[in-house]
Amino acid sequence: MSDLWEHEDPITDLDIEVPSWIDQDICPSTVASILQGGCSSGAYMPAVIYYQANKTMSEHGDDVLTFIEDHYGEVPAPDMTDMSWDGLAVFFLSVAVECWACSVEEEITDALDALEDEED
């Protein structure tokens, strides 16, 4: 079984679709980091830097919210205590990125295992 931490090539090289609201060069080790600590741990900075998250949500917000709703059945409500507009962008983008990472973990592992089998 492949260890996601050991792979730095883009996931797109494995013919796995990466949503347009996630950096297209995201690699398996970044997914492993997201799975371990979430975006707020610094695993995926584009989701937690206010400017970047706001820009991504401005361009892809409907797709992000649709993704969340499709996977969770609803869009979770953030804690609105002292929440800013940029904070909302970070919240929703982080939820979506973490959900996506969970949803592709097995697919990435299977693709890496198949690649290793081909190399043997």
Secondary structure, 3 states (H helix, E strand, C coil): CCCHHHCCCCHHHHCCCCCCCCCCCCCHHHHHHHHHHCHHHCCCHHHCCHHHHHHHHHHHHHHHHHHHHHHHCCCCCCCCCCCCHHHHHHHHHHHHHHHHHHHHHHHHHHHHHHHHHHHC
